[in-house]
Amino acid sequence: MIHLKPSFNEYKYEQINLAEKEKQTKLLLSKLEQAESLQITINLIIEINSIRNHTQTQFNLAYIRASIDTNDAFYSNERDFFDENMPKIQHLDNLFYKALLKSKHINGLKEHFGNQLFSIAQISLNTYDPSVDELLIKENKLVSKYDKLIASANIEYNGEFLNLSQFSKYLIDQDRNVRKEAHQTKEQFFNDHLQKIDTIYDELVKIRHDIAIKLGYQNFIQLGYDRMERIGYDAEDVKVFREQVKEHVVPLTTKITEDHARRIGLDRLKVYDENFTFKTGSPKPQISTKDIINNTKVMYHERSNETGKFIDFMIDRNLFDLEAKKGKESGGYCTIINDYKSPFIFANFNGTQGDIEVMTHEAGHAFQVFESLKYSVPEYYFPTSEACEIHSMSMEYLTYPWMHLFFKDDTDKFKLSHLEDNIKFLPYGVAIDEFQHYVYEHPELSPEERRNFWTKLEEKYLPTRDYDHISHLENGAFWHRQGHVFASPFYYIDYTLATICAMQFYIKQENDAEEAWTDYLKICQIGGSKSFIEIMKSVNLKSPFEKGTVKEIVDRLYSVSQKIDQSDF
């Protein structure tokens, strides 16, 4: 374990020696198999995890630095190195998991580490075999190819060259002609690369299907669920959730869209109007990036002692890369640099309300992992992804009392926009999920057939969307910009499940702010030591899979949004 306290730029990267890692790991596994006492077994597991942490540290450093600057040849090559060698790393993990499950001290290990590690071990063993190594390498390379393609956008508009994220400031312009022109200019990139993106995805679908068949699955769907470590629920439960969204949320989003159109003086929204939420201007931060960080520090010191320590740690070590710039990958994420026990936040600030949303969202992830670093099990640093998103999305709500620090006179605008966006997001999120279920159930579909199915899903879940004759969007290509579809199949439903949980934290906060924070801190400290279902139960959250939950929670949030005074908007 490294005990220095350098800043992120000083964190040392070195390409791992896989042969040496394999030798060390196998030697320790041999000792693990022969260990006579529980304590020796525990010590050996901790030692193995130290090797695993170091490997993950180097992978994450390469990934972060390559995504900050996709034109950096060194880290781009290092990312390629991991794309090619990740199957070998996964193989070592599986040898570790097999040893865990075969240990003669398994009962004592479960008592010491908790059952979740062993559930993860069992499910992970289903997802890998050396026979699929070549296919996994191809899959990894295709995902990187998509990421690099999206990051390559360098589009001339209004006298400057912009990446895709940087167009957002024009999509909230009060001049509708500017919004339309900017949107058309941005979309030309996707239109120009339509066939290339379709081809990448077509190859990914077929490769993933082949991997599933080789591993003994009927198709990729269950393999996708196992990769996501779904524990305690299945595709049928998710289907029940999607049906609730269709029945109860889609009608509400139609009302919200109609209200939105009236609010900005239109009969009907076009796609380029969707981000322009108020006739007097969309809410956006009234301060610079530097001041956003400073005010975030103020907010978290006032929020709690725990969040105060967290934000000081992040700022002191420069664990952010926030602003959009040429060559930077799109999107936002939080990861961890294991050896340095450091969360890291990546974003693309572009002068919109999304800057604050992504800051609080990713800070929710980062704070959770900061609170979970006490565990000696890397699997417990983050929970499974649907539980992860509870922390991030709830943090967006739990910081409402401090939004005036960022939005000033636009604070009520922001809250209304945020509430409406979270409700409107649910149908889109489940549409992405249903799309993936259909695609992987029918891997033989052509790219055109996939896009046709997406168009049908938009009619079902997004009936008010109007692309204003932009051909590739009307032909079902909107999902091309959703990186999760390419990199992390079946991830996207996690945001929708977590939204229902986060909305409950908002309700808790309105009823009893102290209790809400106590419950939130509790699930952050649980980390990944329990499953999604168990985490919900630990703080009495209603399950999104139970019929009636979606209607009850979303109706409550919609009612709150309707009470915000819109007379000045």
KERO-492346 format. One line per 5 residues: their letters; for each residue x, y, z of C-alpha. Coordinates in Angstrom, 3 decimals, always signed. Each point is the difference from the previous one (the first is absolute). Example, Ala and Ser with C-alpha at 12.3 -4.5 7.8 and 13.67 -1.06 7.14 Angstrom:
2
as = +12.300:-4.500:+7.800; +1.370:+3.440:-0.660
//
This chain:
569
mihlk = +0.000:+0.000:+0.000; +1.293:+3.445:-0.950; -0.146:+2.517:+2.859; +1.098:+3.153:-1.820; -2.398:+2.901:-0.503
psfne = +0.861:+1.330:-3.462; -2.453:+1.674:-2.360; -1.530:-1.904:-2.890; +2.577:+1.248:-2.508; +2.707:-1.603:+2.150
ykyeq = -1.707:-3.390:+0.237; +2.467:-2.442:-1.521; -0.962:-2.073:-3.017; +1.974:-3.046:-1.037; -1.023:-2.677:-2.440
inlae = -0.661:-3.120:+2.006; +2.086:-3.105:-0.539; -2.763:-2.521:-0.519; +2.315:-3.001:+0.092; +1.337:+1.095:+3.397
kekqt = -3.541:+0.740:+1.288; -1.110:-3.455:-1.104; +2.988:-1.630:+1.694; -0.583:+1.859:+3.274; -3.749:-0.669:-0.031
kllls = +0.330:-3.717:-0.721; +2.591:-0.406:+2.761; -2.339:+1.656:+2.499; -2.945:-2.058:-1.237; +2.038:-3.158:+0.543
kleqa = +0.661:+1.088:+3.574; -3.671:+0.879:+0.381; -1.014:-3.517:-0.989; +2.325:-1.482:+2.630; -0.700:+2.489:+2.806
eslqi = -0.857:-1.793:+3.216; -1.485:+2.879:+1.958; -2.710:+2.552:-0.718; +2.256:+2.940:+0.942; +2.760:-1.084:-2.394
tinli = -2.640:-0.362:-2.712; -1.303:+3.520:+0.686; +3.532:+1.421:-0.091; +0.701:-1.683:-3.339; -3.246:+1.352:-1.466
ieins = +0.971:+3.510:+1.082; +3.421:-0.477:-1.625; -1.604:-1.182:-3.255; -2.344:+2.957:+0.083; +3.003:+2.305:+0.300
irnht = +1.271:-1.354:-3.334; -3.455:+0.360:-1.535; -0.215:+3.589:+1.283; +3.321:+0.891:-1.593; -1.102:-1.401:-3.343
qtqfn = -3.264:+1.934:+0.196; +1.907:+3.163:+0.936; +2.093:-0.152:-3.159; -3.033:-0.796:-2.162; -1.978:+2.933:+1.415
layir = +2.913:+2.439:-0.320; +0.416:-0.985:-3.660; -3.745:+0.260:-0.601; -0.371:+3.397:+1.692; +2.986:+1.569:-1.727
asidt = -0.976:-1.410:-3.385; -3.555:+1.317:+0.365; +1.217:+3.450:+1.078; +2.021:+0.222:-3.225; -0.782:-2.566:-2.679
ndafy = +2.853:+1.458:-2.044; +2.563:-1.036:+2.625; +1.793:-2.774:-1.864; +1.620:-1.518:+3.102; -3.170:-0.501:+2.029
snerd = -1.987:-0.927:-3.085; +2.481:-2.834:-0.543; -0.197:-0.964:+3.669; -3.774:-0.167:-0.259; +0.448:-2.262:-3.032
ffden = +2.335:-2.128:+2.121; -2.752:-0.532:+2.550; -2.590:-0.667:-2.733; +2.209:-2.838:-1.191; +0.908:-1.357:+3.428
mpkiq = -3.170:+0.464:+2.036; -1.046:-3.630:-0.639; +3.227:-1.146:+1.672; -0.728:+2.239:+2.976; -3.553:-1.347:+0.160
hldnl = +1.412:-3.533:-0.113; +2.121:+0.723:+3.099; -3.072:+1.424:+1.751; -1.882:-3.183:-0.793; +2.782:-2.174:+1.389
fykal = -0.318:+2.050:+3.188; -3.792:-0.424:+0.028; +0.305:-3.766:-0.507; +2.436:-0.222:+2.918; -2.384:+1.991:+2.189
lkskh = -2.950:-2.255:-0.745; +2.043:-3.187:+0.532; +1.613:+1.147:+3.254; -0.439:-2.362:+2.923; -0.417:+3.137:+2.128
inglk = -2.857:+1.361:-2.091; -2.424:+0.358:+2.902; +2.494:+2.020:+2.017; +0.864:+2.057:-3.083; -3.664:+0.818:-0.566
ehfgn = -0.304:+1.099:+3.609; +3.110:+2.189:-0.356; -0.547:+1.493:-3.471; -3.791:-0.349:-0.361; -2.043:-2.058:-2.448
qlfsi = +0.021:+2.555:-2.822; +3.592:-0.763:-1.038; -0.900:-3.648:-0.473; -3.145:+0.811:-1.954; +2.101:+2.199:-2.296
aqisl = +2.626:-2.743:-0.301; -2.578:-2.581:-1.021; -1.720:+2.197:-2.561; +3.313:+1.243:-1.435; +1.225:-3.530:-0.655
ntydp = -2.906:-0.438:-2.398; +1.128:+2.941:-2.131; +3.488:-1.063:-1.019; +1.998:-2.872:-1.451; +3.381:+0.194:-1.777
svdel = -1.714:-1.303:-3.148; -1.567:+3.450:-0.531; +3.215:+2.014:+0.427; +0.311:+0.963:-3.666; -3.643:+1.067:-0.144
liken = +0.390:+2.092:+3.164; +3.007:+1.783:-1.501; -2.033:+0.821:-3.102; -2.878:+1.215:+2.172; +2.290:+2.293:+2.013
klvsk = +1.581:+1.434:-3.131; -3.377:+0.739:-1.559; -1.136:+1.886:+3.104; +3.194:+2.074:-0.102; -0.538:+0.587:-3.717
ydkli = -3.459:+1.431:+0.721; +1.306:+2.183:+2.847; +2.781:+1.390:-2.178; -2.400:+0.677:-2.866; -2.351:+2.020:+2.219
asani = +2.943:+1.859:+1.541; +1.367:+0.826:-3.466; -2.814:+2.491:-0.691; +1.551:+3.384:-0.724; -2.792:+1.952:-1.650
eynge = +0.205:+3.568:-1.219; -2.900:+2.150:+1.136; -0.390:+3.710:+0.680; +3.689:+0.667:-0.525; +1.322:-2.712:+2.318
flnls = +0.737:-3.706:-0.054; -2.133:-2.026:+2.414; -0.230:-3.547:+1.273; -3.472:-1.478:+0.506; -0.305:+1.097:+3.645
qfsky = +0.882:+3.589:-0.811; -3.098:+0.408:-2.184; -2.194:-0.028:+3.118; +0.385:+3.734:+0.601; -1.615:+0.700:-3.383
lidqd = -2.853:-2.442:+0.628; -1.240:+2.196:+2.860; +0.242:+3.245:-2.006; -3.119:+2.168:+0.148; +0.091:+0.396:-3.781
rnvrk = -1.804:-3.016:-1.436; +1.816:+0.356:-3.312; +3.323:-0.319:+1.823; -1.221:-3.133:+1.805; -1.192:-1.538:-3.246
eahqt = +3.141:+0.829:-1.962; +2.311:-1.197:+2.777; -1.948:-3.236:+0.371; +0.094:-0.659:-3.741; +3.726:+0.704:-0.095
keqff = +0.658:-2.372:+2.895; -2.228:-2.697:-1.463; +1.857:+0.116:-3.301; +2.853:-1.761:+1.811; -2.285:-2.928:+0.875
ndhlq = -1.497:-0.024:-3.471; +3.463:-0.087:-1.581; +1.036:-2.890:+2.251; -3.306:-1.891:-0.084; +1.336:-3.035:-1.837
kidti = +3.212:-0.125:+2.027; -1.875:+0.074:+3.342; -2.525:-2.555:-1.257; +2.861:-2.281:-1.044; +1.791:+0.278:+3.353
ydelv = -3.200:-0.901:+1.828; -0.864:-2.814:-2.425; +3.402:-1.556:+0.620; -0.373:+0.453:+3.772; -3.389:-1.729:+0.040
kirhd = +1.247:-2.955:-2.010; +3.190:-0.357:+2.042; -1.928:+0.152:+3.270; -2.447:-2.612:-1.270; +2.893:-2.272:-0.960
iaikl = +1.564:+0.457:+3.440; -3.319:-0.911:+1.642; -0.399:-3.155:-2.092; +3.565:-1.118:+0.751; -0.652:+0.498:+3.723
gyqnf = -3.167:-2.109:-0.143; -2.638:+2.746:+0.039; -3.033:+0.054:-2.300; +0.858:+3.556:-1.063; +1.772:+3.045:+1.399
iqlgy = -2.873:+1.217:+2.203; +0.708:-2.143:+3.063; +3.743:+0.353:-0.543; -0.524:+3.766:-0.058; -1.909:-0.225:+3.290
drmer = +2.749:-2.155:+1.515; +2.673:+2.438:-1.155; -1.945:+2.741:+1.778; -0.122:-2.264:+3.093; -3.778:+0.105:+0.284
igyda = -0.755:-1.696:+3.304; -3.525:-0.583:+1.306; -2.000:+0.985:-3.104; -0.198:-0.857:-3.687; -1.258:+1.144:-3.417
edvkv = -3.629:-0.696:+0.939; +0.244:+2.348:+2.969; +1.469:+2.678:-2.249; -2.852:-0.542:-2.460; -2.521:+0.657:+2.801
freqv = +1.815:+3.248:+0.721; -0.027:+1.053:-3.673; -3.736:-0.672:-0.201; -0.593:+2.273:+3.010; +1.928:+2.766:-1.738
kehvv = -1.998:-0.436:-3.191; -3.331:+0.044:+1.836; +0.600:+2.737:+2.571; +2.935:+2.165:-1.077; -0.454:+0.438:-3.751
plttk = -3.325:+1.868:+0.481; +1.705:+2.303:+2.522; +2.916:+0.694:-2.328; -2.484:+0.898:-2.724; -1.525:+2.591:+2.366
itedh = +3.452:+1.299:+0.940; +0.958:+0.364:-3.657; -3.224:+1.863:-0.777; +0.592:+2.324:+2.988; +3.574:+0.523:-1.133
arrig = -1.143:+0.995:-3.511; -2.537:+2.486:+1.376; +2.582:+1.418:+2.395; +2.322:+0.958:-2.865; -2.817:+1.151:-2.276
ldrlk = -0.212:-2.943:-2.403; -2.834:-2.248:-1.125; +2.318:-3.014:-0.169; +3.598:-0.728:+0.975; +2.533:-0.993:-2.613
vyden = +3.032:-2.016:+1.068; +2.163:+3.141:+0.031; -2.428:+1.655:+2.452; +0.249:-2.702:+2.645; +2.905:+1.557:+1.895
ftfkt = -1.407:+3.539:-0.130; -2.303:-0.197:+2.974; -1.043:+3.596:+0.748; -0.836:+2.999:-2.177; +2.122:+2.213:+2.253
gspkp = +2.957:-2.334:-0.563; +0.990:-3.440:+1.202; +1.547:-0.231:+3.464; +3.771:-0.112:-0.122; +2.820:+0.536:+2.457
qistk = +0.622:+3.664:+0.697; +3.665:-0.624:+0.897; +3.274:-1.321:-1.443; +1.330:-3.550:+0.313; +2.419:+1.156:+2.697
diinn = -2.885:+1.492:+1.986; -2.093:-3.135:-0.539; +2.750:-1.968:+1.756; +0.305:+2.605:+2.757; -3.759:+0.036:+0.582
tkvmy = -0.102:-3.783:-0.077; +2.512:+0.106:+2.849; -2.239:+2.395:+1.940; -3.040:-2.200:-0.661; +1.630:-3.220:+1.153
hersn = +1.508:+1.552:+3.121; -3.479:+1.179:+0.956; -1.594:-3.308:-1.009; +1.884:-2.184:+2.538; +3.392:-0.717:+1.568
etgkf = +0.353:-3.019:-2.255; -0.616:+1.900:-3.226; +2.300:+2.804:+1.198; +2.904:-2.438:+0.389; -0.848:-1.522:-3.367
idfmi = +0.011:+3.236:-2.003; +3.256:+1.173:+1.619; +1.606:-3.284:-1.047; -1.228:+0.384:-3.585; +1.098:+3.622:-0.371
drnlf = +3.355:-0.395:+1.753; +0.947:-2.827:-2.382; -1.487:+1.548:-3.165; -2.283:-2.990:-0.569; -2.166:+1.679:-2.658
dleak = +0.133:+0.624:-3.730; -3.119:+2.012:-0.658; +0.015:+2.218:-3.082; -0.767:-1.083:-3.578; +2.913:+0.376:-2.379
kgkes = +1.276:-1.180:-3.351; +0.886:-3.690:-0.089; -1.706:-0.802:+3.302; -2.455:-2.893:+0.132; -3.637:+0.904:+0.491
ggyct = -2.095:-0.665:+3.091; +0.811:-0.153:+3.666; +1.076:-2.710:+2.413; +1.493:-0.733:+3.391; +2.608:-2.663:+0.542
iindy = +2.545:-0.878:+2.680; +3.781:-0.154:+0.005; +0.276:-2.900:+2.391; +3.571:+0.213:+1.325; -0.421:+3.673:+0.824
kspfi = -3.496:-0.527:+1.451; -1.144:+2.859:-2.227; -3.297:+0.493:-1.787; +0.291:+1.928:-3.280; -2.686:+2.089:-1.742
fanfn = -0.027:+0.500:-3.791; -2.475:+2.412:-1.614; -0.552:+2.299:-2.975; -1.192:+3.353:+1.333; -1.632:+2.070:-2.741
gtqgd = -1.737:+2.880:+1.777; -3.385:-1.687:+0.508; -1.898:-1.242:+3.054; +1.454:-3.401:-0.824; +3.313:+1.207:+1.421
ievmt = -1.476:+0.088:+3.495; -2.028:-3.154:-0.533; +3.057:-1.966:-1.091; +2.077:+1.495:+2.820; -2.457:-1.063:+2.709
heagh = -0.727:-3.298:-1.764; +3.635:-1.071:-0.305; +0.747:+1.409:+3.456; -2.668:-2.397:+1.293; +1.965:-2.896:-1.481
afqvf = +3.288:+1.408:+1.249; -1.296:+0.593:+3.537; -1.400:-3.523:+0.175; +3.296:-1.589:-1.009; +1.868:+2.347:+2.365
eslky = -2.157:-1.403:+2.822; +0.498:-3.600:-1.195; +3.796:-0.077:-0.134; +0.110:-1.657:+3.422; -0.681:-3.344:-1.671
svpey = +2.868:-2.363:-0.873; -2.099:-1.383:-2.867; +0.202:+1.970:-3.288; -3.459:-1.284:-0.924; -1.391:+2.032:+2.898
yfpts = +1.444:+3.383:-1.026; -2.959:+0.501:-2.316; -3.267:-1.948:+0.214; -1.571:-1.464:-3.110; -0.898:+2.717:-2.458
eacei = -3.722:+0.432:+0.694; +0.815:+0.520:+3.674; +2.883:+2.333:-0.955; -2.440:+2.254:-1.779; -2.096:+0.407:+3.162
hsmsm = +2.899:+1.847:+1.609; +0.612:+2.252:-2.997; -3.604:+0.859:-0.822; -0.987:+0.467:+3.643; +2.887:+2.405:+0.478
eylty = -1.546:+2.192:-2.719; -3.111:+0.339:+2.189; +1.766:+0.194:+3.346; +1.949:+3.068:-1.158; -3.157:+1.955:-0.933
pwmhl = +0.337:+2.319:+3.052; +3.304:+1.303:-1.435; -0.969:+0.475:-3.640; -0.224:+3.775:+0.491; +3.799:-0.008:+0.243
ffkdd = +0.125:-0.953:-3.665; -3.218:+1.271:-1.580; -0.820:+3.090:+2.085; -3.255:+1.481:-1.394; -0.412:-3.053:-2.233
tdkfk = -0.211:-2.440:+2.928; -3.751:-0.686:-0.250; +0.387:-0.350:-3.752; +2.691:-2.585:+0.554; -2.062:-1.991:+2.491
lshle = -3.007:-0.101:-2.318; +2.166:-0.966:-2.947; +1.780:-2.690:+2.021; -3.237:-1.497:+1.308; -1.569:-0.017:-3.464
dnikf = +3.138:-1.432:-1.624; +0.175:-2.869:+2.487; -3.619:-0.934:-0.678; +0.452:+0.345:-3.769; +3.152:-2.099:+0.141
lpygv = -1.798:-3.140:+1.175; -1.726:-0.845:-3.319; +3.208:+0.594:-1.953; +1.991:-2.144:+2.410; -2.368:-2.962:-0.244
aidef = -0.170:+0.413:-3.800; +3.776:-0.469:-0.142; -0.384:-3.103:+2.174; -2.800:-1.537:-2.070; +1.999:+0.740:-3.147
qhyvy = +2.955:-1.981:+1.319; -2.143:-2.934:+1.059; -1.481:-0.198:-3.494; +3.354:+0.434:-1.751; +1.746:-2.746:+1.950
ehpel = -2.999:-2.307:-0.272; +0.226:+0.476:-3.791; +3.730:+0.336:-0.799; -0.660:-0.719:-3.661; -1.733:+3.358:-0.530
speer = +1.468:+2.370:-2.549; +0.974:+3.544:+1.074; -3.077:+1.322:-1.809; -2.276:-2.433:+1.862; +1.494:+1.084:+3.311
rnfwt = -0.623:+3.649:-0.797; -3.563:-0.814:-1.097; -0.616:-1.633:+3.364; +1.365:+3.051:+1.777; -2.478:+2.144:-1.912
kleek = -2.829:-2.201:+1.287; +1.290:+0.384:+3.561; -0.001:+3.777:-0.386; -3.657:-0.170:-1.029; -0.672:-2.047:+3.140
ylptr = +2.067:+1.886:+2.580; +0.780:+3.401:-1.579; -3.192:+0.829:-1.936; +0.560:+3.773:+0.000; +3.500:-0.048:-1.519
dydhi = +0.235:+1.925:-3.275; +3.251:-0.153:-1.995; -1.113:+2.656:-2.486; +0.938:-2.029:-3.098; +3.587:-0.805:+1.071
shlen = +0.245:-3.189:-2.002; +2.377:-2.207:+2.005; -1.921:+0.755:+3.224; -3.351:-0.696:-1.634; +1.569:-3.255:-1.197
gafwh = +0.718:-1.164:+3.553; +3.602:+1.030:+0.665; -0.443:+2.099:+3.158; +1.461:-2.778:+2.183; +3.307:+0.269:-1.884
rqghv = +1.142:+2.673:+2.469; -0.710:-2.158:+3.091; +3.429:-1.334:+0.896; -1.368:-2.461:+2.571; -1.655:-1.968:-2.822
faspf = +3.411:-0.641:-1.501; +2.240:-0.317:+3.060; -2.245:-1.396:+2.745; -3.024:-1.906:-1.288; -2.970:-0.042:+2.388
yyidy = +1.556:+2.689:+2.196; -2.448:+2.748:-0.914; -3.010:-1.407:+1.860; +2.030:+0.541:+3.167; -0.505:+3.763:-0.236
tlati = -3.755:-0.413:-0.151; -0.146:-2.424:+2.937; +2.206:+2.344:+1.997; -2.162:+2.986:-0.983; -2.951:-1.566:+1.820
camqf = +2.227:-0.514:+3.063; +1.471:+3.523:-0.212; -3.473:+1.516:-0.204; -0.738:-1.765:+3.281; +3.035:+1.684:+1.558
yikqe = -1.407:+3.337:-1.136; -3.294:-0.861:+1.723; +1.911:-1.113:+3.113; +1.893:+3.305:+0.042; -3.200:+2.016:-0.250
ndaee = -1.446:-1.964:+2.937; +3.101:-0.244:+2.206; +3.309:+1.328:-1.352; +2.091:-1.504:+2.806; -1.473:-3.467:-0.463
awtdy = +0.483:+0.246:-3.784; +3.694:+0.800:+0.421; +0.477:-2.760:+2.589; -1.522:-2.539:-2.392; +2.069:+1.311:-2.908
lkicq = +3.237:-0.192:+1.982; -0.930:-3.530:+1.034; -0.312:-1.295:-3.553; +3.232:+1.779:-0.987; +1.826:-1.786:+2.810
iggsk = -1.552:-3.325:-0.998; +1.776:+0.458:-3.334; -0.070:-3.177:-2.037; -0.276:-2.368:+2.949; -3.695:-0.632:-0.689
sfiei = -2.161:-0.490:-3.091; -2.325:+2.615:-1.510; -3.029:-1.663:+1.602; +1.694:-0.156:+3.411; +1.155:+3.638:-0.214
mksvn = -3.564:+1.156:-0.706; -1.295:-2.030:+2.931; +2.675:+1.395:+2.336; -1.584:+3.484:-0.147; -3.597:-1.023:-0.791
lkspf = -0.095:+1.099:-3.645; -2.944:-1.326:-1.993; +1.061:-2.315:-2.815; -0.540:+1.223:-3.585; -0.937:-3.582:-0.874
ekgtv = -3.109:+0.053:+2.198; -3.121:+1.045:-1.858; -1.244:+3.358:+1.177; +3.383:+1.365:+1.095; +0.681:+1.953:-3.196
keivd = -3.403:+1.681:-0.008; +0.159:+0.945:+3.689; +3.491:+1.491:-0.142; -0.176:+1.753:-3.370; -3.432:+1.486:+0.730
rlysv = +1.469:+1.478:+3.189; +2.909:+1.625:-1.871; -2.272:+1.267:-2.763; -2.220:+1.593:+2.648; +3.053:+1.770:+1.463
sqkid = +0.966:+1.336:-3.426; -3.479:+1.404:-0.512; +0.242:+2.032:+3.213; +3.058:+1.968:-1.131; -1.032:+3.556:-0.880
qsdf = +0.563:+0.413:-3.735; -1.405:+3.518:-0.323; +3.452:+1.542:-0.534; +1.222:-2.668:-2.419
//
